[in-house]
Amino acid sequence: MSSVSSSARLARADKPELHVISEDPDLKEQHKQWQFKRGVFNAELKRIGSQANAEKWQKLYYRGLNPDGRTNDIKNHHTRVRLKPFVKSASYARKR
């Protein structure tokens, strides 16, 4: 499950739920990849002449790409999604 497909599923849900990311190892790994790449990008933003400095913004999710740069499998990619209020899943409530 990719983070983008999770977002699409949430947009259609009547009651979106918060879950602990460790419940979905694939999603957790994608987040770890994104977090690392985001850190590198932010460090490179400060370097004049770098690609990151020229781009100013990563835009992967905006372009419908996963953190590894592959296109996602979502047929109807949306960039402006209005979600209903979240409720805490039972496992999320236990972790807090």
N, C-alpha and C positions, 0 to 999 in steps of 0.2 A: 504494500500500500504506500503510495507516495503522499507527501504532504499536500500536493495539489489535489489529488483525488479525495483526500480527507476533507479539504475545503469545499469541494463540490458537493460531497455527501452532506456536510454540515449545512450548506446553504439550502438544501432541500429538506432538512430535518425539521420536524415540528418543535422539538426540544433538543437543541444541540447540547452535548455533554462534555464536560472537562474530564480527561482521563490522565493517568500517570503515563508518561511517555515510555517508560520501561515495559509497559504492557504490549507494546508493538516494537519488537527489536529492529525491524526493518526501518521504521520511521525514526527510531532513536539513532540508528547509524546514519541515516540521511541528515538528521539534524547535526550530528557530530561533524560530518563532512562540510555542511553549510557553515557551521560555526568556525571551523578552521579556515576555510576559504574566505570568509568574511573578515577574519582577523588579518589575514595576509593582505586582502584588498585595502582595508583601512590603513594598514601600515604603509602600503605603496601610494596611497592618496597623497601623502605628505612629500613624496619624492617628485620633484619637478621633472617633467619629461617622461614619467612612467605612463604605461597604458592606463592604469587606474586613475592617475591624475587627469588624463585626457578624457576618460569616460565619465568620471565624477560619481557614477551610480552604477551598480551591478546589473540591475533589471532582469535577472534570470527569471524570477516568478512572473514578472510583467510580460516577458516573452513566451511564457508557457514552458520553461525549461526546469528540469530537476537540478538539484545542487551539483550533480556531476556533469551538467551541461547537456545531457540527453533530453530530447523532447519527451514530454509526458504523454500518457495515453488518453488524455481527456479530449473528447471530441468538441465540446463546447466550452473552451477556456474563457473565463471571465476575469476581468481585472478589478471590477468594482462590485463586490458582493456585499449585500446587506444581510447580516446574520441576525437571527432571533437571539434573545438573551440566553446565556449559557446556564445550565444547571450542573452541579457537581455529581459525578458518578459516585457510586458507593466506594469504589477503590480510591478515587481521588480524595474523598472525604476522610478515609482512613489514613491516608498519607500525611494529612495536615495536622 
